[in-house]
Amino acid sequence: MEDLFWTTLTLDGQEEEYHIIFEKEEYCFMSKNSSLAKYRFKREHDEWQAADAASEEVKDKAIDALEIYLLRQH
């Protein structure tokens, strides 16, 4: 498990803080509020894939945050 960064996502009009980790080839978004869902994404063939149906709902916002983070690393 590799700790990456924190970000804020606005979902259903509510802002939530998420801790992003990299584990088992997936980027996992874990809410500061542990009662909320976790979201997982992976990169395959130069495309982002949601790991489950819940992740699909927040895919665009989460991927934007991931791409900004990854661009800053170069």
N, C-alpha and C positions, 0 to 999 in steps of 0.2 A: 504494500500500500504506500503510495506516494502522495503526500499533501501538496496540493497545487495552489489554490487561491480561494478567496471568498468573493461572492458577487450577490447582487440583489436582482431578483426577477419579479416582475409584476404579473401576477396570475389572477384572473378573475377580479381585477381591480384592487387586489391586495399586494403590497410589497412584502416579500419574504427574503431573508438572507439565506444563502446556500453556501455550504462548504463543498468544494470540488476536490475529489481525490481521484487518482488513477490506480485502478486495481483490476487485475485479471484482464488486461487489454481493453478495459472500459473506463470511461469518464463517468464518475458517479456524483450526482448532485444530491447532497444530504442537507435537509433543512435544519436551520438552527432550532426550529420548533419540531422536536422529534416525532410529533403526532402526524406530521404531513408526509406525503409519499416521497420516496426516493426516485430519482430519474437517472437512467443509465443510457449512455451513448457509446458507440464505437465507430471507428473509421475503417471502412472496407472499400477497396478499389477507388480511392479518392472521393468517397461519398460518405456522409454521416448517416448512420443508421440508429434509429431508436431501438433500444433493447426490449421494450415492452409497450403495451398499449398506453399506459399512463405517460410514458416518455414522449410518445407521439404528440400528445396534447400540448406539450411545452417545447417541442423540438426547435422551432425557429428562434425563440428567445434564448434558449440554452446554448444552441450552436453559435449564435452571435457572440455570446460571452466567451465561449471556448475559442473561437477564431481570434478574437481580440487578444486573449491571453497568449495563445500560441504565436501570434505574430510578434508580440513583444519579446518573446524568448529568442528571437533570431537577431 
